[in-house]
Amino acid sequence: MGLSAISAAPTTLTAWALTTGEAGMRTQARGLAQRVAGEVVEKTVSVRWPWSWFQAGWRGVLAGVEVKAGGPLAPPWPDLIVSCGRRSSIIAVALKQAAGGRPIIAHVQDPLTDPARFDLVVAMAHDPVQGPNVLRVLTALHDMTPERLAAGAVAWKPQFEHLPRPVVGVLLGGPTRGSDFDADEARALDARLAALHGKIGGSVVIVPSRRTPPAALAVFDAAAADNPASWVWDGAGDNPYVGVLALSDRLVVTGDSVSMVSEALATPHPVEVFAEDLRKRHAGFIDDLVDHGLVRIFDGEAHPPQPRPVVDATRDAAEVLRRLLAERA
């Protein structure tokens, strides 16, 4: 999706999604803004030194801002600014001051400053920020809307119709600060997938990400070469990620990706997490979901599906923002 204005919701409200350009931050800020406003413009910015060391509330920080994409930070001011990431939080506060307090500002993640400077802060359980305007959510925000899933189901249905059921959709991440997903872990995951397939049959559809190491991907490619019921996306053509989310019967997600686990939970399908060698922050996220009965740890067993609600933290945050905007109007 480009950085131009995009129509997203049946409303006349306008919004800026403000980040420093990291993919995960863009997805969260854009996803929340699109749920609320009819016109959303992504603003990608950077802050030069020494302004990058300023605390929120220093209006002078705008002198050190460079806009990378999305147009100038100037009137007409939007109704809503959604920021994600510490550096963009500083800019969001300065923009509200420059606009005479007009925009509602919402920040996703811990802003590492006084949350009272924002109208809403959306934080996950592991974030220490606290306050009456802090909305605590179980998962990351995202842009995997019901409409996007429905469109993915329509687009990919012809490719899924011939697959033996049940279809196990597997979403692969890669090494992060929270996990080492390497060839050894790929072999462990592949062994569990083979064990599950031996119990339930069906098909296994594997979608790697840009972070999946070639050595890990080679493990699944080799296994699929010997198993006609297994298929690995080779990176050619359209990415089947949304189709796999929409049309699988059960989902297996590597625990290194908070975003992928969060998006999987926005579907009605059972979600199991491959959670080997997760470090504290990622392990705490998965443990919290297990405690709430939302995911299982993937062990290769044919567990019966456990009933759970569709989890959509973006929807929940959007509802709060709509109330705030209605009160201001």
C-alpha positions, 0 to 999 in steps of 0.5 A: 500500500502506498503512502498516498491518501487512501479511502478506508472507512465510511466517514468524513474524518481525516487522519495521519498515520505517523511513523519513522517508517518501520514496517511493523509500526506502519502497519499498526498506525495505519491499521488503527487510523483506517478503522476510524477515518475516511481519509488516511495519509501515511506520514513517514518522518525522521528526527535529526540530532539533537532534536531526537533527544527532546522530550515530548512537549518541546514544540521546538522538536518540529524544527528537527523533523524531516518528512520522508513521505506523505507531504508536509506536516502543515495545515489543514490539520487532521482530526486524528493523528495515530503515531507508533514508536517513541520518535513519532510520539514526540512529533505527535505531541508537538503537532497537537500543540502546533494545531491548537489542540485540534487533533485527537492523538493516539499512540500505539506502544509505550510512548516512554513519556507521560501518557497524559500527553495523549488522548489515548495510548494503546499498549500491550500487557508487557508495556509498563505504561499506565494511566486512565487513558491507557487501553491495554490489549492482548495483541499487536494492532494490525490492518487485517480487517474482516473485509480484507480477509473476506477479499482474500478468501475470494481471491484464493478460493480457486487455489484452495479448492483442490487441497485435501482437508483439513488445510494447515496453514503455516506462517514462518517468521525468522530470527529477531531479538526475541527468537533464533529461528534457524535450521535446527528449529525449522527441522523441529517444526517440520517434524511436528508438522509431519507428525500432525499430518500423519494423524489428520491427513489433509494438506500443509501450506507454508508461507515464509516471510522476508525474515525466514533464513534460506537454511530454514526455508530449505528444510521445508522445501526438502520436506515438501519435495517428498510430500505431495500434500505439502506446499511451500510458497517460493516467493513468486507471484502474489503472496498467499498470506491473506488467503492462508489466513482466510481459508486454512482450517487451522493455523501454526505460527512461529512465535518470533512474530507478534504481528503474525500471531496477532493477525492469525487471532483475527481469524476464527481458526484454531491457532497454535504457536511454535514457541521454541527458544523465545526470549522473555518478551516474546515468551511472555506474550505467548504465555499470556495468550495461552493463559487466556485460552486463545492459542496452544503451543504447537506440539504436533498432536491433533488437539481438538479445536478449542472455542475462542473469540476472534481477537481484534485489538485494532477494532477495540482501540478504534471503538475508543477513538470513535467515542473520543472523536464524537465527544469532541464534536 
